[in-house]
Amino acid sequence: MKIGIVCPYSWDVPGGVQFHIRDLAEHLIRLGHQVSVLAPADDETPLPPYVVSAGRAVPVPYNGSVARLNFGFLSAARVRRWLHDGTFDVIHIHEPTSPSLGLLACWAAQGPIVATFHTSNPRSRAMIAAYPILQPALEKISARIAVSEYARRTLVEHLGGDAVVIPNGVDVGFFDQAEPKPEWQGGTIGFIGRIDEPRKGLPVLMRALPAILAARPDARLLVAGRGDEEEAVASLPEEMRERVEFLGMVSDEDKARLLRSVDVYVAPNTGGESFGIILVEALSAGAPVLASDLDAFAQVLDQGAAGELFGNEDADALAQAAIRLLGDPARRAELSARGRAHVRRFDWSTVGADILAVYETVTDGAASVATDERTGLRARFGLARS
């Protein structure tokens, strides 16, 4: 099958959607399918052979974060050229409502179109206001996927229609078989995420850390991610700052090794999460997980059976739970075993098969994807020449 996948966010800035698309593409290629991914990317970004650049992205505030998106007449022309050259059996658009390549591809294409909705935002005024613009594009979609019940709910409440829930996938074996790193073992708490993005929750963890370190003098925190390291520890007492080790951006291999090494992985995210791919990666590595009780996180952790939950933004509750887990090896071993059993449902062998079943449904008896000559970007905004 010839499959085109559209990534809305810049390929050179790591994020859950980009990782999902990368892993999906590589899983499909291993199965023998022909895959092309269209994504924003800076000119100097090294790209895998299956990725086609749609040009440089620009940073735009989106869903409580800053997303690097690609939109405009030049981008629309690149989308149409990619569609024309690809002769795809199906295209799979991610985040078709974001002002980026996904929406442009919906406008430009006709034929079998699958869309995945990642966003969970129950009060999106922007999505409601944009509905008249989005509706013609959404009507072209042959099948909809949501990565969680909460992403599905956002879709239903804001845009109508429904979607099948297929979670983000993970190569469980990659994390499970990683070798722990000795220098990252022994009383360690792990955190992976953008340091300077408040919704990832590092400030909450920093508020909890003094109590954790006072109760567990042998503990330390390992932080992987980009951002201002000095600002991150500014709230800590001077004597405790040396017990926080910043690893910067880490490779996929080192991320897996970190998750295999820590005693507790903490996900203190405060909102804007529709799934929680880092939780699935941590469970795959056998890390005992402690996470804020966001709805999406609770679902991934089987309502607390596969990992412990604490009240969102409650630093005291986080500290108490972390102290208890660090002092209870038996409980950590129990969580590790439960997490490893639970996470198998997120492996690409299952998730990939579910996505392929959707592709096969929409392509059965259908013509291949083509460009829709009626829906140029100028026409969308009333700029077509008379």
Number of C-alpha atoms within 10 A of each C-alpha: 16 16 21 26 26 28 28 29 27 26 26 18 13 14 15 14 19 19 16 17 21 18 18 21 23 15 18 19 16 10 10 11 14 17 22 21 23 25 29 28 25 18 11 8 13 11 15 10 9 15 22 17 20 25 19 20 22 17 13 13 10 13 16 13 14 12 20 21 25 28 21 13 12 12 22 23 16 19 25 21 13 21 22 14 9 18 16 23 23 26 30 27 28 26 22 27 26 22 17 27 30 30 23 30 28 29 26 23 24 23 21 25 26 23 24 23 23 25 24 24 20 14 11 13 10 11 18 13 11 13 16 11 14 20 13 14 22 21 10 16 21 18 18 22 23 28 23 27 20 22 24 24 19 24 25 13 14 19 18 13 12 16 21 16 18 19 27 25 26 27 17 22 13 15 24 20 14 18 16 17 15 10 9 21 15 14 17 22 26 23 26 23 22 21 23 17 16 15 20 22 23 25 21 22 23 20 19 20 25 17 17 24 17 12 16 16 10 13 19 24 25 19 22 22 18 17 16 12 17 10 10 17 18 11 13 16 10 9 7 14 17 13 16 20 15 19 14 18 17 14 10 11 12 17 19 23 22 32 32 28 26 28 25 25 29 27 28 27 25 20 21 17 23 24 27 22 22 17 24 30 24 30 32 29 30 29 30 31 30 25 24 25 23 21 17 22 24 20 18 24 26 15 15 18 16 25 25 21 24 22 15 18 20 16 21 18 16 28 23 15 17 26 19 16 20 22 13 11 12 10 14 21 15 14 24 23 16 19 27 20 14 18 24 19 15 22 18 22 15 15 18 22 12 15 20 12 11 16 22 14 14 19 18 10 8 12 14 16 23 20 21 16 11 11 17 19 19 13 11 13 9 8 10 10 6 3
